[in-house]
């Protein structure tokens, strides 16, 4: 049987009664201490008694109802309320604020917070993001109780922002955000305020690789916003874990006086890649390409090529195609991973690859790249120099980002706040 739901708005400013039913004050807030539980337990209430804020432990409350919360026992010797580390006040800290709905990968607003007595313990069970909670708070208490509940999001899928909470000493658990894709986390950051976005970035920062993936998915405005706030060393640490082409784009967006210090703080290998990319105009093939790809000699066997694919650290989208070069290092063919899997392991790449691949020069502009990739149905286009040696690869997602209108995620509701 589902336990009856009590709305937080019905409890706040409701009477606090002694054991005999006499009013001694009123309930000002409800206290919880989030931990590993799906539904955090209520640990007490903040009560206003004779002009003072007092702490009432939940074990002293025999009833928690909109009509009046009743104290247990005859004594009302209660301590002055002082927030302890890790505590959240539901009304003061969470009501009407943004929360993260991890299941929906969306921000919601806590227009109402729902509580219930589960196995004789009061717990937070859900959040109502609909407008009914707002109406309920505005109406007189007698009328507000006639407003039925809206669609409730189970608290198990909720994470609150707590950076604004005094003495909270806690942050969003990484384990919950890690369930989401980097693009979903980036959508949350873009929909949040700067302070909220910083808290999300701090949470995913526990995994440097995930942090880099999220940064790559952010729009340029948010990338600059969060990168500018970091020290040169911290910015370089982040850029070192990102794809070289994305790192180059971010460095190019920094103020002139910061570019060189951040660039020089990168590890030598990443620094060399980024320097090479920065020498090209950002909207040409040279500026868009990734310098990470897999090129093998045409004498390599299929078995050897598959081993190289497994050992490569290049991004999956650039590993879908293996590039084949001759003895002088010139690009002479391509073969897909699927083609390798279907081929005899002892065959050499010269006999299984497609010859004379379609290429672009590093100075090709965006329209020329799109036209060629569209005409030849390419998911990735190799970029070659005047000697036909490979410099990098332009993938379809590289050009899509430039072709999509600014703010397209928000325009299509991807980062909308669920009210």
Backbone torsions as a table, in degrees:
resi	resn	phi	psi	omega
1	UNK	NA	131.9	-179.0
2	UNK	-73.1	127.4	-179.7
3	UNK	-68.3	149.5	179.3
4	UNK	-63.4	140.4	-178.5
5	UNK	-89.0	138.3	173.5
6	UNK	-116.1	128.4	179.5
7	UNK	-81.6	137.2	177.6
8	UNK	-58.1	-39.2	-178.6
9	UNK	-62.9	-25.3	177.0
10	UNK	-77.3	-26.2	-178.3
11	UNK	-83.9	-39.8	-177.4
12	UNK	-63.9	127.9	-179.4
13	UNK	71.1	16.0	173.7
14	UNK	-84.6	161.3	-176.1
15	UNK	-64.9	146.6	169.1
16	UNK	-109.3	120.1	-172.9
17	UNK	-110.2	149.7	173.8
18	UNK	-82.4	-176.8	-175.8
19	UNK	-62.2	-21.3	-178.9
20	UNK	-96.4	3.6	178.7
21	UNK	87.6	7.9	178.4
22	UNK	-86.5	138.2	-179.0
23	UNK	-72.6	128.7	177.6
24	UNK	-117.9	-8.8	-179.5
25	UNK	173.0	-153.5	177.7
26	UNK	-145.3	157.5	177.7
27	UNK	-81.4	126.6	179.8
28	UNK	-101.1	-31.5	-177.5
29	UNK	-163.9	168.0	178.9
30	UNK	-121.1	134.8	-173.1
31	UNK	-106.6	134.2	172.8
32	UNK	-133.2	160.8	175.1
33	UNK	-128.9	93.2	-177.7
34	UNK	-60.0	141.0	177.2
35	UNK	-144.9	-135.4	-179.0
36	UNK	-87.2	-2.3	-176.9
37	UNK	-79.0	148.3	179.0
38	UNK	-65.3	-35.9	-179.4
39	UNK	-127.2	103.6	-173.8
40	UNK	-62.5	143.7	-177.9
41	UNK	-83.6	140.3	173.8
42	UNK	-72.7	128.0	-178.7
43	UNK	-101.7	-14.2	179.6
44	UNK	171.5	-177.1	176.2
45	UNK	-129.8	153.6	170.7
46	UNK	-95.4	125.0	-177.6
47	UNK	-119.0	143.0	173.0
48	UNK	-97.2	114.4	-179.6
49	UNK	-130.7	118.1	178.1
50	UNK	53.6	41.7	175.7
51	UNK	79.1	7.7	180.0
52	UNK	-119.9	146.8	174.1
53	UNK	-89.8	121.0	-177.0
54	UNK	-118.6	153.8	176.5
55	UNK	-96.4	126.7	177.2
56	UNK	-116.4	108.0	178.0
57	UNK	-62.7	147.3	-173.6
58	UNK	-62.6	-26.5	179.8
59	UNK	-69.7	-14.6	176.6
60	UNK	-87.9	-3.2	-177.4
61	UNK	-106.5	114.4	-179.7
62	UNK	-84.1	-26.9	177.9
63	UNK	-137.4	139.3	176.3
64	UNK	-128.2	91.4	-174.1
65	UNK	-134.8	156.3	177.7
66	UNK	-59.7	-31.4	-178.7
67	UNK	-74.3	-16.0	-179.5
68	UNK	152.8	126.0	177.7
69	UNK	-90.1	127.0	-171.0
70	UNK	-103.9	133.5	175.8
71	UNK	-79.5	153.4	178.1
72	UNK	-101.6	133.6	-179.3
73	UNK	88.1	172.9	-175.5
74	UNK	-90.7	-21.9	-175.2
75	UNK	-82.3	142.5	174.3
76	UNK	-122.5	29.4	179.8
77	UNK	-78.3	84.8	-174.3
78	UNK	-107.6	146.9	-178.1
79	UNK	-79.8	152.7	176.0
80	UNK	-62.6	140.4	-177.4
81	UNK	-75.0	128.2	171.2
82	UNK	-135.4	121.1	-177.7
83	UNK	-62.3	133.4	177.7
84	UNK	-102.4	153.3	-179.6
85	UNK	-54.9	135.5	177.3
86	UNK	91.0	-6.3	-178.4
87	UNK	-88.0	144.4	172.9
88	UNK	-118.6	136.5	172.8
89	UNK	-98.7	116.9	-171.1
90	UNK	-59.2	-44.6	-177.9
91	UNK	-75.4	-46.8	-174.0
92	UNK	-72.9	-38.2	-172.5
93	UNK	-97.2	-32.5	-170.3
94	UNK	-114.9	-31.7	-175.0
95	UNK	-61.2	129.3	179.9
96	UNK	70.2	8.0	178.0
97	UNK	-99.9	163.7	175.8
98	UNK	-72.0	141.8	170.8
99	UNK	-129.3	162.3	176.9
100	UNK	-99.3	123.6	170.2
101	UNK	-92.6	99.8	-173.8
102	UNK	-65.6	-37.5	-179.0
103	UNK	-64.5	-44.3	-179.7
104	UNK	-87.2	-7.0	-176.6
105	UNK	52.3	46.3	-179.4
106	UNK	-138.9	157.9	169.4
107	UNK	-85.3	139.9	172.9
108	UNK	-126.9	160.8	177.1
109	UNK	-107.1	132.4	-177.4
110	UNK	-80.6	74.5	178.4
111	UNK	-71.1	-22.9	174.3
112	UNK	-152.0	143.1	176.3
113	UNK	-117.5	131.7	-174.3
114	UNK	-105.5	136.5	177.4
115	UNK	-122.8	158.4	176.5
116	UNK	-155.4	153.0	175.3
117	UNK	-88.2	111.7	-177.9
118	UNK	-116.5	116.5	-177.9
119	UNK	52.8	46.3	175.9
120	UNK	68.2	16.1	176.2
121	UNK	-126.3	133.0	178.1
122	UNK	-78.4	129.6	-178.0
123	UNK	-136.8	154.5	172.3
124	UNK	-81.8	123.1	-173.8
125	UNK	-111.9	-21.4	-177.7
126	UNK	-171.9	175.9	179.6
127	UNK	-132.4	135.1	175.6
128	UNK	-104.6	108.5	-179.3
129	UNK	-87.3	-0.3	-176.6
130	UNK	-76.0	171.6	180.0
131	UNK	-72.1	-8.5	-178.3
132	UNK	-63.9	-35.8	178.9
133	UNK	-64.3	-37.2	178.2
134	UNK	-64.7	-46.6	179.5
135	UNK	-61.2	-39.9	-177.6
136	UNK	-62.9	-35.6	-179.9
137	UNK	-74.0	-27.8	-176.0
138	UNK	-83.4	-29.5	-176.4
139	UNK	-79.3	157.0	170.7
140	UNK	-56.4	149.4	-172.6
141	UNK	-54.4	-40.4	-177.6
142	UNK	-64.5	-38.4	178.8
143	UNK	-76.8	-34.8	-177.3
144	UNK	-60.7	-33.2	-177.4
145	UNK	-68.9	-14.0	178.3
146	UNK	-83.7	-12.7	179.6
147	UNK	-79.7	117.0	-179.3
148	UNK	-72.1	166.6	-179.6
149	UNK	-70.4	150.0	174.1
150	UNK	-92.6	-165.4	177.6
151	UNK	-68.2	121.5	-174.9
152	UNK	-100.0	132.8	174.4
153	UNK	-94.5	124.2	-179.2
154	UNK	-59.5	134.5	-177.9
155	UNK	-61.1	-22.5	-178.8
156	UNK	-60.3	-25.9	-179.9
157	UNK	-100.8	11.8	-175.3
158	UNK	-105.6	141.6	168.5
159	UNK	-130.6	126.9	178.6
160	UNK	-86.2	154.5	168.0
161	UNK	-83.9	133.8	-175.4
162	UNK	-128.4	5.7	-179.0
163	UNK	-61.4	-28.1	-178.2
164	UNK	-84.3	-5.9	-173.5
165	UNK	-87.4	121.9	178.3
166	UNK	-59.8	136.2	177.2
167	UNK	57.5	21.1	-178.3
168	UNK	-62.3	-43.2	179.3
169	UNK	51.9	38.7	176.8
170	UNK	-151.4	161.6	179.3
171	UNK	-138.1	171.7	178.5
172	UNK	-59.1	128.8	179.0
173	UNK	-64.6	130.6	178.8
174	UNK	-60.7	-34.0	-174.2
175	UNK	-61.2	-30.9	179.0
176	UNK	-76.4	-45.3	-180.0
177	UNK	-66.7	-27.6	-178.6
178	UNK	-66.2	-14.1	176.2
179	UNK	-72.8	-19.8	-174.8
180	UNK	-91.4	158.3	174.2
181	UNK	-77.6	153.1	179.0
182	UNK	-53.3	-39.0	180.0
183	UNK	-65.0	-35.5	178.3
184	UNK	-68.0	-40.9	178.1
185	UNK	-65.0	-40.3	177.4
186	UNK	-61.9	-38.8	177.3
187	UNK	-60.5	-40.9	178.8
188	UNK	-63.3	-44.6	179.9
189	UNK	-59.9	-43.5	-177.8
190	UNK	-68.7	-29.9	179.7
191	UNK	-82.9	-17.4	-175.3
192	UNK	-87.0	168.7	171.3
193	UNK	-72.0	170.1	-179.8
194	UNK	-60.1	-44.8	-179.1
195	UNK	-62.0	-43.0	178.9
196	UNK	-66.5	-42.2	178.2
197	UNK	-61.0	-40.6	176.9
198	UNK	-60.2	-38.6	-179.7
199	UNK	-66.7	-39.1	177.2
200	UNK	-65.5	-45.3	179.5
201	UNK	-61.3	-39.6	178.6
202	UNK	-63.2	-38.9	-179.7
203	UNK	-65.4	-47.8	-178.9
204	UNK	-73.0	-15.7	178.2
205	UNK	-64.1	-12.8	175.5
206	UNK	-66.9	-19.3	175.5
207	UNK	-122.5	102.5	-173.3
208	UNK	-61.0	-33.7	179.9
209	UNK	-68.8	-42.8	177.5
210	UNK	-65.5	-40.4	178.0
211	UNK	-57.5	-44.0	179.0
212	UNK	-64.6	-42.3	179.3
213	UNK	-61.5	-39.6	179.1
214	UNK	-66.2	-43.8	179.3
215	UNK	-59.4	-38.7	179.9
216	UNK	-64.9	-27.2	-178.5
217	UNK	-86.6	-16.3	-179.4
218	UNK	-69.2	151.7	174.7
219	UNK	-71.7	159.3	-174.3
220	UNK	-55.2	-37.4	-178.8
221	UNK	-61.1	-45.7	-180.0
222	UNK	-72.6	-33.4	175.9
223	UNK	-59.3	-47.7	179.7
224	UNK	-62.9	-42.8	-176.5
225	UNK	-57.4	-45.3	-176.8
226	UNK	-83.2	-29.4	-179.7
227	UNK	-73.5	-37.0	-179.2
228	UNK	-61.3	-32.6	-177.5
229	UNK	-75.5	-9.2	-177.2
230	UNK	-94.6	155.4	173.0
231	UNK	-69.6	165.3	178.8
232	UNK	-59.4	-40.9	-178.4
233	UNK	-67.3	-41.9	-179.5
234	UNK	-69.0	-38.6	177.2
235	UNK	-63.4	-42.4	179.6
236	UNK	-65.2	-38.2	178.2
237	UNK	-59.7	-42.9	179.0
238	UNK	-66.5	-46.7	-177.5
239	UNK	-65.0	-27.7	-179.5
240	UNK	-67.0	-24.0	-179.2
241	UNK	-95.1	-3.0	-178.4
242	UNK	-93.5	163.4	172.3
243	UNK	-59.9	142.1	-173.9
244	UNK	-58.7	-38.1	-178.7
245	UNK	-68.1	-37.1	177.4
246	UNK	-70.1	-38.3	177.6
247	UNK	-62.9	-40.8	179.0
248	UNK	-63.3	-40.9	178.7
249	UNK	-61.0	-41.6	-178.6
250	UNK	-68.8	-41.8	178.8
251	UNK	-63.5	-38.4	178.8
252	UNK	-63.5	-26.5	-179.6
253	UNK	-84.6	-10.9	178.8
254	UNK	-72.9	158.8	174.0
255	UNK	-60.1	149.4	-174.1
256	UNK	-52.6	-41.9	-174.8
257	UNK	-71.1	-15.3	-179.3
258	UNK	-98.0	-17.3	-173.6
259	UNK	-60.2	-50.5	-175.5
260	UNK	-67.0	-44.8	177.9
261	UNK	-59.8	-39.7	179.0
262	UNK	-69.6	-42.8	179.9
263	UNK	-60.5	-43.3	-177.4
264	UNK	-72.8	-17.0	178.1
265	UNK	-84.7	-7.7	178.8
266	UNK	-73.1	152.9	172.8
267	UNK	-58.8	148.4	-173.7
268	UNK	-51.8	-43.6	-176.9
269	UNK	-65.4	-46.2	178.8
270	UNK	-66.6	-37.7	-179.9
271	UNK	-61.6	-42.3	-179.5
272	UNK	-63.5	-41.8	179.0
273	UNK	-63.8	-44.8	-177.0
274	UNK	-66.2	-42.5	178.7
275	UNK	-58.3	-43.0	-179.9
276	UNK	-62.5	-42.2	-178.9
277	UNK	-69.0	-35.1	-179.1
278	UNK	-68.5	-13.9	179.7
279	UNK	-78.1	-9.9	-179.8
280	UNK	-105.3	155.4	172.9
281	UNK	-64.3	136.0	-173.6
282	UNK	-62.4	-20.5	-178.9
283	UNK	-107.7	26.4	171.2
284	UNK	-110.5	171.6	179.3
285	UNK	-58.6	-38.3	178.8
286	UNK	-63.6	-37.5	179.8
287	UNK	-78.4	-25.1	-177.6
288	UNK	-91.1	-22.5	-169.6
289	UNK	-70.9	156.2	169.0
290	UNK	-97.4	131.5	179.0
291	UNK	-82.0	1.0	-179.5
292	UNK	-99.0	112.7	179.9
293	UNK	-154.7	172.9	-179.9
294	UNK	-115.9	111.7	177.3
295	UNK	-118.1	129.7	-176.9
296	UNK	-128.3	156.5	177.5
297	UNK	-66.3	146.9	179.5
298	UNK	-67.7	-10.8	177.0
299	UNK	-88.1	-5.1	179.5
300	UNK	-68.0	138.5	177.1
301	UNK	-76.4	162.0	176.6
302	UNK	-59.8	-42.9	178.7
303	UNK	-60.6	-41.7	178.7
304	UNK	-65.7	-37.6	178.7
305	UNK	-65.5	-42.3	178.6
306	UNK	-64.6	-36.6	176.2
307	UNK	-64.4	-40.3	179.3
308	UNK	-65.1	-36.8	177.1
309	UNK	-62.5	-45.2	-179.1
310	UNK	-64.5	-33.2	-176.6
311	UNK	-86.0	-15.4	-174.7
312	UNK	-70.6	145.7	175.8
313	UNK	-100.9	5.2	178.7
314	UNK	-65.8	157.0	-179.7
315	UNK	-63.5	146.2	-177.9
316	UNK	-53.9	-36.8	-176.9
317	UNK	-67.7	-25.7	177.4
318	UNK	-89.7	-11.6	179.2
319	UNK	-91.6	-4.3	179.6
320	UNK	-64.2	-27.0	178.7
321	UNK	-123.7	134.3	176.1
322	UNK	-103.7	134.9	-176.8
323	UNK	-99.8	136.6	-172.4
324	UNK	-111.2	129.7	-177.4
325	UNK	-121.3	155.8	179.1
326	UNK	-88.2	-172.4	-175.7
327	UNK	-63.6	-25.4	179.2
328	UNK	-90.7	1.6	178.4
329	UNK	86.7	9.3	179.0
330	UNK	-82.0	143.7	178.4
331	UNK	-71.7	122.5	-178.2
332	UNK	-123.8	-9.8	-178.1
333	UNK	-171.6	171.2	176.4
334	UNK	-138.5	153.6	174.3
335	UNK	-146.9	136.6	-179.8
336	UNK	-81.3	159.2	176.3
337	UNK	-61.2	-38.7	177.2
338	UNK	-60.7	-41.3	177.9
339	UNK	-61.4	-38.5	177.6
340	UNK	-64.1	-45.5	-178.1
341	UNK	-60.3	-34.9	-177.1
342	UNK	-83.8	-8.8	-174.7
343	UNK	-94.4	162.5	175.8
344	UNK	-66.3	128.3	-177.6
345	UNK	-56.6	-25.7	-176.8
346	UNK	-89.0	-8.4	177.0
347	UNK	-66.8	153.5	174.7
348	UNK	-97.6	158.3	-175.4
349	UNK	-62.2	-29.1	180.0
350	UNK	-59.6	-28.8	-176.1
351	UNK	-95.4	-14.3	-178.1
352	UNK	-112.1	-6.8	-176.6
353	UNK	-88.9	157.9	172.9
354	UNK	-85.9	128.7	-174.4
355	UNK	-87.1	164.3	177.0
356	UNK	51.1	61.5	-178.9
357	UNK	-67.1	154.3	176.7
358	UNK	-74.9	131.3	-177.0
359	UNK	-131.7	169.6	171.6
360	UNK	-130.9	155.0	175.8
361	UNK	-87.9	156.5	-176.3
362	UNK	-63.0	-22.0	-179.7
363	UNK	-92.0	5.0	178.7
364	UNK	-64.9	135.1	-179.1
365	UNK	-83.6	175.9	-173.8
366	UNK	-59.1	-43.1	-177.5
367	UNK	-65.3	-38.9	178.8
368	UNK	-65.8	-39.1	179.1
369	UNK	-64.5	-47.8	-177.9
370	UNK	-62.8	-42.0	-178.5
371	UNK	-62.4	-44.2	-178.4
372	UNK	-69.5	-42.4	-179.9
373	UNK	-65.3	-36.1	178.1
374	UNK	-70.7	-45.1	-178.2
375	UNK	-61.4	-36.7	-174.9
376	UNK	-107.3	10.1	175.2
377	UNK	54.8	51.5	-176.7
378	UNK	-99.5	134.3	171.3
379	UNK	-87.3	-20.5	177.6
380	UNK	-149.3	141.4	-178.2
381	UNK	-122.7	124.8	177.9
382	UNK	-71.7	142.9	177.6
383	UNK	-108.0	126.0	-175.3
384	UNK	-125.1	155.1	176.6
385	UNK	-88.1	-171.1	-175.5
386	UNK	-68.7	-16.8	175.5
387	UNK	-93.4	7.3	-179.7
388	UNK	66.7	28.0	173.9
389	UNK	-96.3	141.2	-173.4
390	UNK	-72.5	136.9	175.3
391	UNK	-108.0	-30.9	-177.1
392	UNK	177.9	-170.7	-177.9
393	UNK	-135.2	131.3	171.8
394	UNK	-99.4	121.3	179.2
395	UNK	-99.8	163.6	-174.9
396	UNK	-62.5	-32.6	179.7
397	UNK	-70.0	-25.9	177.1
398	UNK	-62.2	-42.5	-177.8
399	UNK	-82.1	-29.7	179.6
400	UNK	-60.8	-40.0	-178.5
401	UNK	-60.4	-34.5	179.7
402	UNK	-81.2	-27.1	-177.7
403	UNK	-81.8	-28.6	-179.1
404	UNK	-71.6	145.6	179.7
405	UNK	-67.1	152.6	178.6
406	UNK	-58.8	135.8	178.3
407	UNK	72.1	22.3	-174.7
408	UNK	-61.6	-31.5	-179.9
409	UNK	-62.0	-46.4	-179.7
410	UNK	-68.6	-36.5	-179.9
411	UNK	-60.2	-32.9	-178.7
412	UNK	-100.6	15.2	173.0
413	UNK	78.5	12.6	-176.0
414	UNK	-69.7	-31.4	-177.4
415	UNK	-116.2	22.3	-179.6
416	UNK	-67.0	149.7	175.1
417	UNK	-86.5	129.2	-178.4
418	UNK	-82.7	107.2	-178.3
419	UNK	-94.0	NA	NA
